[in-house]
Amino acid sequence: MNKIVFVAFISTLVCGTFAADAYAYITKSENNIDPDGSYKYSYETSNGISALEKGVGGQYASGGYGYYTPEGDVIQLSYIADENGFQPSGNHLPTPPPIPLAILKSLEYIRTHPNVEYQN
């Protein structure tokens, strides 16, 4: 296969993948809103995107969503949103590094040796 045909073939594959997303459509959808302010919605699309959420407007929500990366990996995120803020969780989210041992020892020392007030 010569270079020009190969480039055209790869371009067609790549553009075809992105074009498929442009023509994605909703395959499933549900929406419920109740008079007390509670709600629930969910949807799925033909290209693998899905989402759902339920809650009480202005007070609480929980849900999640998922989709496929261009590499074909699945990304899934779940969350809670309440008086403590938005709390997402998912394997793709960064995590903090472990606390160094010296800091852990210092915190334990402080916990086991409370501050003592001295009198004159």
C-alpha positions as a Markdown table, in Angstrom:
| # | Residue | x | y | z |
|---|---|---|---|---|
| 1 | Met | 0.0 | 0.0 | 0.0 |
| 2 | Asn | 1.5 | 3.3 | -0.9 |
| 3 | Lys | 1.9 | 6.2 | 1.5 |
| 4 | Ile | -1.0 | 8.4 | 0.2 |
| 5 | Val | -3.5 | 5.5 | 0.2 |
| 6 | Phe | -2.4 | 4.5 | 3.7 |
| 7 | Val | -2.8 | 8.1 | 5.0 |
| 8 | Ala | -6.2 | 8.4 | 3.4 |
| 9 | Phe | -7.3 | 5.0 | 4.9 |
| 10 | Ile | -6.1 | 6.1 | 8.5 |
| 11 | Ser | -7.8 | 9.5 | 8.1 |
| 12 | Thr | -11.0 | 7.8 | 7.1 |
| 13 | Leu | -10.9 | 5.5 | 10.2 |
| 14 | Val | -10.1 | 8.4 | 12.5 |
| 15 | Cys | -12.7 | 10.8 | 11.0 |
| 16 | Gly | -15.2 | 8.0 | 10.9 |
| 17 | Thr | -14.8 | 7.4 | 14.6 |
| 18 | Phe | -15.3 | 11.1 | 15.4 |
| 19 | Ala | -18.2 | 11.4 | 12.9 |
| 20 | Ala | -20.0 | 8.5 | 14.6 |
| 21 | Asp | -20.0 | 10.5 | 17.8 |
| 22 | Ala | -21.5 | 13.5 | 15.9 |
| 23 | Tyr | -24.4 | 11.3 | 14.9 |
| 24 | Ala | -24.9 | 9.7 | 18.3 |
| 25 | Tyr | -28.5 | 9.6 | 19.5 |
| 26 | Ile | -30.3 | 9.0 | 22.8 |
| 27 | Thr | -31.4 | 5.3 | 23.2 |
| 28 | Lys | -33.0 | 5.6 | 26.6 |
| 29 | Ser | -34.2 | 8.6 | 28.7 |
| 30 | Glu | -36.2 | 9.0 | 31.9 |
| 31 | Asn | -37.1 | 12.2 | 33.7 |
| 32 | Asn | -39.2 | 12.4 | 36.8 |
| 33 | Ile | -39.8 | 15.6 | 38.9 |
| 34 | Asp | -42.1 | 15.4 | 41.9 |
| 35 | Pro | -44.0 | 18.2 | 43.6 |
| 36 | Asp | -41.9 | 17.8 | 46.7 |
| 37 | Gly | -38.8 | 18.8 | 44.8 |
| 38 | Ser | -37.4 | 15.3 | 44.4 |
| 39 | Tyr | -36.3 | 14.2 | 41.0 |
| 40 | Lys | -34.6 | 11.5 | 39.1 |
| 41 | Tyr | -33.2 | 11.3 | 35.6 |
| 42 | Ser | -31.2 | 9.0 | 33.5 |
| 43 | Tyr | -30.1 | 8.6 | 29.9 |
| 44 | Glu | -28.0 | 6.4 | 27.6 |
| 45 | Thr | -26.7 | 7.2 | 24.1 |
| 46 | Ser | -25.8 | 5.1 | 21.1 |
| 47 | Asn | -22.1 | 5.8 | 21.6 |
| 48 | Gly | -21.9 | 4.5 | 25.1 |
| 49 | Ile | -22.5 | 7.6 | 27.2 |
| 50 | Ser | -24.8 | 7.1 | 30.2 |
| 51 | Ala | -25.7 | 9.2 | 33.2 |
| 52 | Leu | -28.2 | 9.1 | 36.1 |
| 53 | Glu | -29.0 | 11.3 | 39.1 |
| 54 | Lys | -31.6 | 11.5 | 41.8 |
| 55 | Gly | -32.0 | 13.9 | 44.6 |
| 56 | Val | -34.0 | 16.8 | 46.2 |
| 57 | Gly | -33.5 | 20.1 | 44.5 |
| 58 | Gly | -31.1 | 22.4 | 46.3 |
| 59 | Gln | -30.5 | 19.9 | 49.1 |
| 60 | Tyr | -29.0 | 16.6 | 47.9 |
| 61 | Ala | -28.0 | 14.8 | 44.8 |
| 62 | Ser | -26.3 | 11.5 | 44.0 |
| 63 | Gly | -25.6 | 9.9 | 40.7 |
| 64 | Gly | -22.9 | 9.1 | 38.2 |
| 65 | Tyr | -22.0 | 8.9 | 34.6 |
| 66 | Gly | -19.9 | 6.9 | 32.2 |
| 67 | Tyr | -18.3 | 7.0 | 28.8 |
| 68 | Tyr | -15.7 | 5.5 | 26.6 |
| 69 | Thr | -12.4 | 7.2 | 25.9 |
| 70 | Pro | -11.0 | 7.4 | 22.3 |
| 71 | Glu | -8.7 | 4.5 | 23.4 |
| 72 | Gly | -11.8 | 2.4 | 24.3 |
| 73 | Asp | -11.3 | 2.6 | 28.1 |
| 74 | Val | -14.4 | 3.0 | 30.3 |
| 75 | Ile | -14.5 | 6.0 | 32.5 |
| 76 | Gln | -17.1 | 5.8 | 35.3 |
| 77 | Leu | -17.6 | 8.5 | 38.0 |
| 78 | Ser | -20.1 | 8.5 | 40.9 |
| 79 | Tyr | -20.8 | 11.4 | 43.2 |
| 80 | Ile | -22.8 | 12.8 | 46.1 |
| 81 | Ala | -23.6 | 16.4 | 46.5 |
| 82 | Asp | -24.9 | 17.6 | 49.8 |
| 83 | Glu | -24.1 | 20.0 | 52.7 |
| 84 | Asn | -20.5 | 18.7 | 52.5 |
| 85 | Gly | -20.1 | 19.8 | 48.9 |
| 86 | Phe | -19.5 | 17.8 | 45.7 |
| 87 | Gln | -17.8 | 14.4 | 46.4 |
| 88 | Pro | -16.8 | 12.5 | 43.3 |
| 89 | Ser | -15.3 | 9.1 | 43.2 |
| 90 | Gly | -13.8 | 7.1 | 40.3 |
| 91 | Asn | -10.7 | 5.1 | 39.5 |
| 92 | His | -9.5 | 7.7 | 37.0 |
| 93 | Leu | -9.4 | 10.5 | 39.6 |
| 94 | Pro | -6.0 | 11.5 | 41.1 |
| 95 | Thr | -5.4 | 10.5 | 44.7 |
| 96 | Pro | -3.1 | 12.3 | 47.2 |
| 97 | Pro | 0.3 | 10.8 | 47.9 |
| 98 | Pro | 0.6 | 8.8 | 51.2 |
| 99 | Ile | 1.5 | 10.8 | 54.3 |
| 100 | Pro | 5.2 | 10.5 | 55.1 |
| 101 | Leu | 6.1 | 8.3 | 58.1 |
| 102 | Ala | 7.8 | 11.2 | 60.0 |
| 103 | Ile | 4.6 | 13.2 | 59.8 |
| 104 | Leu | 2.5 | 10.3 | 61.0 |
| 105 | Lys | 4.8 | 9.8 | 64.0 |
| 106 | Ser | 4.6 | 13.5 | 64.8 |
| 107 | Leu | 0.8 | 13.4 | 64.7 |
| 108 | Glu | 0.7 | 10.4 | 66.9 |
| 109 | Tyr | 3.1 | 12.1 | 69.4 |
| 110 | Ile | 0.9 | 15.2 | 69.5 |
| 111 | Arg | -2.2 | 13.0 | 70.0 |
| 112 | Thr | -0.6 | 11.1 | 72.9 |
| 113 | His | 1.0 | 14.2 | 74.5 |
| 114 | Pro | -1.7 | 16.8 | 74.9 |
| 115 | Asn | -0.7 | 20.4 | 75.6 |
| 116 | Val | -0.5 | 21.0 | 79.3 |
| 117 | Glu | -1.2 | 24.5 | 80.7 |
| 118 | Tyr | 1.5 | 25.6 | 83.1 |
| 119 | Gln | 0.7 | 27.8 | 86.1 |
| 120 | Asn | 3.1 | 30.4 | 87.5 |
